């Protein structure tokens, strides 16, 4: 046999994108942790795995480049046509903003896109040779029938769903970046549940919108300072020392004087008045009766979760009270600022997933709030949100008890009635909002909660320094002035 000399011939690839061993390793590493994608590939022909890897690379890689057509095996050139059209779409680039260099998010995006492309053909498009009772064959994703418009729609839908899931996971982490430290299996399962469950997907989508609206609403208003300077005093707290005192520390010849003042508590300090002695806890009572199913339940839980997230950011504890009929048990879910990320995410999923059905009883959740406040023994006051679409009478004795406890413990009750009148709730509520069944004003009300409901955090009994006669506010330098006769 004659020897062959010269450089080797060009390699023909089954993948249509330029990739390296690290990309292959990332795909193989995340596949066992992505049960949805793994089961999808196991139920499809072997060539589907090649398309899945190409989609994975197109979402995961920082730079994406197609191989030349002659470098791809002929039976995969339709994959190349599909990926080539996808890379030209703006929707693909928007989706990559949530998946680039993120294996878990990329695996979920690959599963969703591949599933939609594989099962996009309905039974009316069955092949002529099939009998009426047999199911239609699954459409080949690389088929020319997969139009660019359909591809744009698939990528846009997946991007919206993935964005909502990622935002909810990130928002409920206890600190910046903590969602990336979740175990990949837990993170994948959580985001997949959010995307695959229609109710949870809708709640996650609205939660992200209401959270952003609430943050913007609070930013538009001048925030209340937690502390302000009201006077000068002497002490040893260096953190509140005047600049003139700190200048002594910067001068070598006066450094000993600074230390002497610290030891003898003779530093001139700013005296600060604290507006918020302690954060007010928040109770969110949500109706889970059968009439609330659908958009009403989704709006109530999405807006309540957004409100809870903003409250926790300000150090306020939150308790969800999910109620139904008098015979139904209350579902109590407590959230605290010190909760870690996985614990918070588990509780949030519990709130979003739980639903009772059945009738409505107002007394049971309100009595629970009164009992919980009574156990706190005179805290800094409480804010309560009550959302329902039902009608339920309240006994006069209970109304009297609630109003007495409300005045004694500084309870502020905000009521939202969907598609009805407040009636029995009007007598015990500080604020009542009415929403039509269509929830047309729901977005505005959810954003308003951030500025109206949460802004009332200051307690009623704030002790300030006695004011001088004829002044509405004390001046910083009042103690330097001679006493007025």
LINJOBEL-V97779 format. One record per backbone hydrogen bond with DSSP energy under -0.5 kcal/mol. NH is the residue of the N-H (numbers start at 0). CO is the residue of the C=O. E is the energy in kcal/mol with one decimal. If there is no record, write none. Layout:
# LINJOBEL-V97779
{{NH	CO	E} {NH	CO	E}}
This chain:
# LINJOBEL-V97779
{{4	2	-0.5} {12	10	-0.6} {12	70	-3.0} {17	64	-2.8} {22	19	-0.8} {23	19	-1.6} {24	20	-2.5} {25	21	-2.4} {26	22	-2.0} {27	23	-2.5} {28	24	-2.1} {29	25	-1.8} {30	26	-1.6} {31	27	-0.7} {32	29	-0.8} {33	29	-0.5} {33	30	-1.4} {34	32	-0.6} {37	33	-2.4} {38	34	-2.6} {39	35	-1.8} {40	36	-2.2} {41	37	-1.9} {42	38	-1.2} {43	40	-1.0} {47	44	-1.8} {48	45	-1.6} {49	45	-0.6} {50	46	-1.3} {51	47	-2.5} {52	48	-2.3} {53	49	-2.1} {54	50	-2.6} {55	51	-2.6} {56	52	-2.5} {57	53	-2.2} {58	54	-1.5} {59	55	-2.5} {60	56	-2.2} {66	15	-2.7} {70	67	-1.5} {71	68	-1.4} {72	12	-2.5} {75	72	-2.3} {76	73	-1.5} {79	75	-1.5} {80	76	-1.8} {81	77	-2.1} {82	78	-2.8} {83	79	-2.6} {84	80	-2.1} {85	81	-2.0} {86	82	-2.6} {87	83	-0.7} {88	85	-1.6} {92	88	-1.1} {93	89	-2.2} {94	90	-2.0} {95	91	-2.0} {96	92	-0.9} {97	94	-1.7} {98	94	-0.5} {98	95	-0.6} {99	95	-2.5} {100	59	-2.2} {101	98	-2.6} {102	100	-0.5} {105	101	-2.4} {106	102	-2.5} {107	103	-2.0} {108	104	-2.3} {109	105	-2.6} {110	106	-2.2} {111	107	-2.4} {112	108	-2.6} {113	109	-2.5} {114	110	-2.4} {115	111	-2.2} {116	112	-2.2} {117	113	-2.5} {118	114	-1.8} {119	116	-0.8} {124	121	-1.5} {125	122	-1.4} {129	126	-1.9} {133	130	-1.2} {138	117	-0.7} {142	139	-1.7} {145	142	-2.0} {146	144	-1.6} {150	146	-2.2} {151	147	-2.5} {152	148	-2.1} {153	149	-2.4} {154	150	-2.4} {155	151	-2.2} {156	152	-2.4} {157	153	-2.4} {158	154	-2.2} {159	155	-2.0} {160	156	-2.3} {161	157	-2.8} {162	158	-2.4} {163	159	-1.9} {164	160	-2.1} {165	161	-2.9} {166	162	-2.4} {167	163	-2.0} {168	164	-2.2} {169	165	-2.6} {170	166	-2.7} {171	167	-1.8} {172	169	-1.2} {177	174	-2.0} {179	176	-1.2} {180	177	-1.6} {181	178	-1.0} {186	182	-2.6} {187	183	-2.7} {188	184	-2.3} {189	185	-2.6} {190	186	-2.4} {191	187	-2.5} {192	188	-2.3} {193	189	-2.0} {194	190	-1.9} {195	191	-2.9} {196	192	-1.7} {197	195	-0.6} {200	196	-2.9} {201	197	-2.1} {202	198	-2.5} {203	199	-2.7} {204	200	-2.0} {205	201	-2.4} {206	202	-2.7} {207	203	-2.0} {208	204	-1.6} {209	205	-3.1} {210	206	-2.7} {211	207	-2.0} {212	208	-2.4} {213	209	-2.7} {214	210	-2.3} {215	211	-2.2} {216	212	-2.4} {217	213	-2.1} {218	214	-1.9} {219	215	-1.5} {220	216	-0.7} {220	217	-0.5} {227	272	-1.4} {229	270	-2.8} {230	270	-1.1} {232	268	-2.2} {234	266	-2.0} {237	235	-1.0} {239	236	-1.2} {240	237	-1.6} {241	267	-2.1} {245	241	-2.0} {246	242	-1.8} {247	243	-0.7} {247	244	-0.8} {248	244	-0.7} {249	245	-1.0} {250	246	-0.7} {250	247	-0.8} {251	249	-0.5} {253	250	-1.3} {254	250	-0.6} {254	251	-0.8} {257	253	-1.6} {258	254	-2.0} {259	255	-2.2} {260	256	-2.1} {261	257	-1.9} {262	258	-2.4} {263	259	-2.3} {264	261	-0.8} {265	260	-2.8} {266	234	-1.8} {266	260	-0.7} {268	232	-4.1} {268	266	-0.7} {269	239	-2.6} {270	230	-3.5} {271	269	-0.6} {272	227	-2.8} {273	271	-0.6} {274	225	-2.2} {274	272	-0.6} {275	225	-0.6} {276	274	-0.8} {280	380	-0.8} {281	316	-2.5} {282	382	-2.5} {283	318	-2.7} {284	282	-0.6} {284	384	-3.4} {285	283	-0.7} {285	320	-2.1} {286	386	-1.8} {287	322	-3.1} {289	357	-2.2} {291	288	-1.5} {292	289	-1.4} {296	291	-1.8} {297	293	-2.0} {298	294	-2.8} {299	295	-2.6} {300	296	-2.5} {301	297	-2.4} {302	298	-2.7} {303	299	-2.0} {304	300	-2.5} {305	301	-2.1} {306	302	-2.3} {307	303	-2.7} {308	304	-2.3} {309	305	-1.9} {310	306	-2.2} {311	307	-2.6} {312	308	-1.6} {313	309	-0.8} {313	310	-0.9} {314	311	-1.8} {315	310	-2.2} {317	334	-2.7} {318	281	-2.1} {319	332	-3.2} {320	283	-3.0} {321	319	-0.5} {321	330	-2.5} {322	285	-2.1} {322	320	-0.6} {323	324	-0.5} {327	324	-1.0} {330	321	-2.4} {331	329	-0.7} {332	319	-2.1} {332	330	-0.5} {334	317	-3.6} {338	335	-1.9} {343	339	-2.3} {344	340	-2.6} {345	341	-2.0} {346	342	-1.9} {347	343	-2.8} {348	344	-2.3} {349	345	-1.7} {350	346	-2.3} {351	347	-2.4} {352	348	-2.1} {353	349	-2.0} {355	287	-0.7} {356	287	-3.0} {360	323	-1.8} {364	360	-0.5} {365	361	-1.7} {366	362	-2.8} {367	363	-1.7} {368	364	-1.9} {369	365	-2.1} {370	366	-2.5} {371	367	-2.6} {372	368	-2.5} {373	369	-2.3} {374	370	-1.8} {375	371	-0.9} {376	372	-0.7} {376	373	-0.8} {381	409	-1.7} {382	280	-2.3} {383	411	-3.0} {384	282	-2.8} {385	413	-2.7} {386	284	-2.6} {387	415	-2.1} {398	394	-2.3} {399	395	-2.4} {400	396	-2.2} {401	397	-2.9} {402	398	-2.5} {403	399	-2.3} {404	400	-2.5} {405	401	-2.8} {406	402	-2.4} {407	403	-2.2} {408	404	-2.4} {409	405	-0.5} {410	405	-2.2} {411	381	-2.5} {412	410	-0.6} {413	383	-3.2} {413	411	-0.6} {414	412	-0.5} {414	430	-2.9} {415	385	-2.9} {416	432	-2.8} {417	387	-2.1} {417	415	-0.5} {418	416	-0.6} {418	434	-4.4} {424	421	-2.3} {425	422	-1.2} {426	422	-0.7} {427	424	-0.8} {428	424	-0.9} {429	412	-2.5} {430	412	-1.7} {432	414	-2.9} {434	416	-2.8} {438	435	-2.0} {441	438	-1.4} {444	440	-2.1} {445	441	-2.4} {446	442	-2.0} {447	443	-2.0} {448	444	-1.5} {449	445	-0.6} {449	446	-0.8} {450	446	-0.6} {450	447	-0.7} {451	447	-2.8} {452	447	-0.5} {452	448	-0.8} {453	448	-1.9} {455	451	-0.5} {455	452	-0.6} {456	454	-1.6} {457	454	-0.5} {461	459	-0.9} {462	460	-0.6} {463	461	-0.5} {470	467	-1.6} {477	474	-1.4} {479	476	-1.5} {480	476	-0.6} {480	477	-1.2}}
